[in-house]
Amino acid sequence: MSTDLFFAAPARPDVPDDGHVATPVPADSAVCGAATAETTVAEQHSDHVSLRDLIDDRRVDAALNWLDDHAPHRIADELARMDAVHAGIAFRLLDKDRALAVFEELEPVDQQQILSGMRDQSFRELVEGMDPDDRARMLREAPATVAKKVLAGLSPRERRMTAALLGYPEGSVGRYMTPEVVALHCDLTVEQALRVVRAKGAHAETVYTLPVVDGGRRLTGVVEMRELVLSDPATMLTELVVTAPVFARATDAAEKAARLMRETNLINLPVVDSEDRLVGLLTIDDAVEVIEAADSEDMARQAGASPWSGHYMAAGVFQLARYRAMWLLLLLVAATLTVTVTDAFEATLAQAANLALFIPLLIGAGGNAGAQAATSCVRALAVGEVRVSDLLKVIWRECRVGLVLGSMLAVVGTVIGAAFVGAQIALVVGITLVIICGWAATIGGTMPLLAKKLRIDPAVISAPMVTTLVDATGLIIYFTTAKLVLGI
């Protein structure tokens, strides 16, 4: 059912035909101050009432005021928390321009939810107004029927740009760049360049960074808009252009390009094809989204869960469970190693039953040390601080870190052991803590690098996986140390 049919927004006398709110300007400054204070109070009050509650109560005027009081990104977050019906109703209360701004703030899965409840005319107007890169991002995750409907409703120009972006490999810069770029020829003067910007800038996503190209559209440099505005109109562009600019190829990994922008403090990154011809720009907002998505995926894998898209509050219980179940089952199977090791040393435990008291302490300390090392190395790999070639250096570094930590914990563990079970077993606990922490840190720091070398996502070497492995090997270290020290 189309959400257009639920209820219509009442006529708003303060909204003229162009969609802009005409706010009366008070003549008295005191009145102006009072109005500002009232607005502030209204905004604070609206934060205590959710948009969904207003829609449930059919308080349309209050819902319109709520939407007026909040920025597009805040509205998008509220829509993402709703089901399809409520989100569709709330979205229909927005005027055309504001609706587009809110729509582009949504995640692709939420965009599809909104589109599924719209009539054909509203559907076409919305997707036509989107930036090509945002549209391609949405279509990347959309069902085939939705993708066909979107492409069929586009103008030839927009369809051509969107299809070109979708033609690049999944996860590449080409899928995220904007093809709407104002490119300047290298032979222009500043005055001529500004004339080009004024003529074409309205159709470009950004004009802050202006690529400079030759006759074959090959990238020769970049110039910032600030330089053009502040320079003499007769100055040649060649005197201002930054030659040998930082750029990415359209087939490069988007995450790599986004992190390059962060390292070089760029707000826009030129994107070229295999022949160095300009094809687009990777803008800072898209770069931030790429890095955020990559970090979210890494965090999910490190926590032992499958990555997923969508708003947490809008996800169902079984949906969340499905993303976590597989990893938990794998870790449960891996944990049988601990049971096997304990069974193999049953005779040792029978002769010194007090050893069992410290098993949770030891495997907990080792698992935590390994998880810390794994998380640190995955992060270092992600930001380029560590390379696969640094494997031996990382092993040596993490081994020493682990031994230092183990020695600190051993002092505390020995005191605890002596207080409860006597000096001999306390000595076993202290020695084991040093060895386990050194071993766990080494394993935790090494596994992500080995995974990278084998072309496996280092984040897959999650902290729970390292912890499970360290648990089993830690028990072997514990019982072996006990046999040597106690002579059993």
C-alpha positions, 0 to 999 in steps of 0.5 A: 500500500502506498503511504501517500494514502494515509493522510495529507498534510494540511495547507501551510500558509507560511509556505509559498509555492517555491517551498521556502518558509516565509518568516515575518521579521519583527520590527522590535529587537525585543520581540525578535529576542523573545521569538528566538527564546520561544523557538529554542524552548520549542526545539528543546521540547520537541526533542522529548517527543519522537516523530513517531509518537506524533504520527501515531497520535495523528498530530499533523501540525505538531509533526510539521513543527518537529520537522521544521525544527530539526536538520535533515540528518536528524530527521533521517536518523528518526526515519531510520528508526521507524517501520516502512509505514511510519517512515513513509508518512513522515517523509510525505510531510516534507516539502520537495527540496527538504525531502531530497536533502533528507533522502540523501542522508539515509542509508541505502536500505532505508532509501529503498524502504521510502521508495517502496511506498511512493507513487510513480511521479513522486518516485521519479522526482526524488531519484532524478534529484539525487546526486549520481553517486548517491543514486548509484550507492542506493542501487548497489544494494537495491533489488533488481526490480527497484533498480530497473524502476529507478533507471527507467524513470531517469532522464537520459543524462542522469541514466547515463551517469548512473549506469557509468558509475555502476559499471565500475567494480564493487568497492572501487572509487568509481562507485563512489565518485561524482562524475559532475565535475567542472574541469578547466582547460589549462590555457584559460585565464582566471577570468575565463575560468570563473566564467566556466565555473559560473556556467557549469557550476550549478550542475556540479556537486562541488566547485571547491576543487577544480581539476585542470585538464589538457586537450585530451581531458588528461589531468594535469593539475588542480586549482582551488576556487579560493585561488581563482577568486583572490587572483588577478583576472588576467592571470593565466591558470598555469601560474596557479595550478598545482601540478602532479596532484594527488589522485586515484584511479577509478578502479582503486579500492574506495577505502584506500582512496578515502584514507589517502584523502585523510592522510593528505588533508584533501576535501576532494580527490581527482579520479582518473581512468587507466589513461589518466583522463579525468572521470570524476571527484571523490568528495569528502562526504563520500570518503567519510562514509567509506571509512565509516562503513569499513570501520563498522565492518571491521568492528563487527568482525572483531566482535565475532559478528557478521557486518550488516547495514541498516539502523540498529533500532529498526532491526528486529530481534531475529535479524540481529540474532542471525548476524551473530549466530554463525560466529557464535556457533563457530566459536562454540565448536572451537571452544571444544579444544579447551574441553579436550585439553582439560580432559587430557590433563585430567590426571594432573588435576586429580593430583592437584585439584587446587589447580582448577581454581585458577583456570578462569583467571589464567585463560581470562588474562591470556584471552584479554591480552591476545584480544588487545594485541589483535585489535591494535594490529587490525587497527594499525593495518587499517590506517597503514601504520603496519605492513605485512613486511613488518611481521617480524618486528610486530612479533618481537614487539608484541612478545615483549609487551606481553611479557611485561604485562605478564610480569605485572599480572604475575606479581598480583597472581602470585600473591592471590595464589599464596593467600588461598592455596600456598606457595607452590601453586602460587608459583605455578600461577605466576610463571604461567601468567608471564608465559601466557601473556607473552604467547597471547600477545604474540599470537594476537599481533601476528594473526592479522598480519598473516591473514593479510598476507593470505589475502584474508580480511584481517578483521576476520581474525576477531578478538573472540577467535584469538581468545578461543585459541589462547584459551586452549593453548593457555591450558596446555601451558598451565598444566605443563608448568604445573607438572614441571614445578610440582613434579606430578 
